[in-house]
Amino acid sequence: MGFIGWLVLGLIAGALAKLILPGKQGGGFFATLILGVVGALLGGWLGSLLFNLDISSIWSPVSWLLAIGGSIIVLLIWGLIFGRKKSARD
């Protein structure tokens, strides 16, 4: 699967990761999708590098798990760094 395939998979994985990990990570819908793409690319790259997994098919369950897992990790890191700050009223 090429770069464009991972971009499309990342958009879907970012939306799924936001459903799995609801909360106030900061950023809106488009930021979540961009983070999903980054997470999918990161997950695919790490999966192929560390575990020597075949990620050549967009319909492979391994590709989906890596993309969603990478998106969740990126959303968690984003939330820790740029999460909404508590105000005095909270």
Phi, psi and omega in degrees: 000134183273186182298320180296321177298318178291329176295313180295315178299323179294323177298316179290318180296324177296319177294318178294321179296323178293325176292322180287324185240070180289160178149192184251076178278351184086152183087160182257202183296316181291323176297321178296319179294319178295318177295327176295319177296314178299317179294321178295316178296318178296314180296317178295318180294313180295320179297319179286327182283309186280321187250001180051044181273149177275114182241034187278347183247135178288339181267003179286132177301327179297318179298317179295316180296318178296318181294314180292318178298316177296322179294320178296317179298315180295320177295321177297314179296317177300317180295324178290324183276312188243021181297161181295133179280145177282135178265177181294336181278344182282000000 
